[in-house]
Amino acid sequence: MSASTDGPAPGVGGRPPGDGAGDPAADRDARTGRRVDLLIPVFNEAESLPALFEALAPLRADGTVRTVVIADNGSTDGSAAIARHHGAVVVCEARRGYGSACLRGIAALAGQAEPPEALVFLDADLSDDPSMLPELVAPILRGEAVIVIGSRVKCAEPGALNMVQRFGNRLACALMRVLGGRAYSDLGPFRAIRWEALQELRMADPTWGWTVEMQMKAALLGLPVAEIDVPYRRRRQGRSKISGTVGGVLRAGTRIIVTIVALRCSFRAGRPPGAA
């Protein structure tokens, strides 16, 4: 696990590296009885969903994941029906956009009698490995961080992140370091956040600016954030909604840059980042 450089030294939350952090048995005990929910935004992922739920089955069986919420963003291929068949809670959001789907899923979870302690975000295409979820939430359940980002850059298989994606990632992270004072290595969608911190951030972006909004607001508010290296695989079915087209890459890249700059300007103007 690596922490953002602006967090408490020498480790996130002031815990020295190697001081019991990351012990598998301790982390397993820490997850026992904890409320960890999983939110998966979906748009036409019928081909990927059966394999995804198969990969999630052990985490659901041992209680690591309490509830799986599928936020369907107008799929036309039967994705919602497949998710229901596998026992997921399915909510539908007609307004297109990654952030719109996430916001709809969060609203559904907020209506539960007991909201989660930690919420994990995962894409449906199995590019990220769901078996890494326990490691992702462990720093939150240990009280070392309120956000944990799964960083793909070191462990991505060849071809999983193309040159345009890597350049855009480096550019966005460099901008956040300059304008937000926080060093990140990735904008990976596989991430976990403590529920109270999610409420504090007051997420609002309905598009692909969602992930960078979370990270930039956390930087400006000084929230403790950690990163862990996660494997990242090439998409096995279908085509990426962003990197699959040049237009998708340009739209997402523009949105990400605009979001970073706008949040920094709001902060300088005296408006708290969570009020975006």
Secondary structure, 3 states (H helix, E strand, C coil): CEECCCCCCCCHHHCCCCCCCCCHHHHHHHHCCCCEEEEEEECCCCCCHHHHHHHHHHHHHCCCCCEEEEEECCCCCCHHHHHHHCCCEEEECCCCCHHHHHHHHHHHHHCCCCCCCEEEECCCCCCECHHHHHHHHHHHHCCCCCEEEEECCCCECCCCCCHHHHHHHHHHHHHHHHHHCCCCCCCCCCEEEEHHHHHHHCCCCCCCCHHHHHHHHHHHHCCCEEEEECCECCCCCCCCCCCCCHHHHHHHHHHHHHHHHHHHHHHHCCCCHHHC
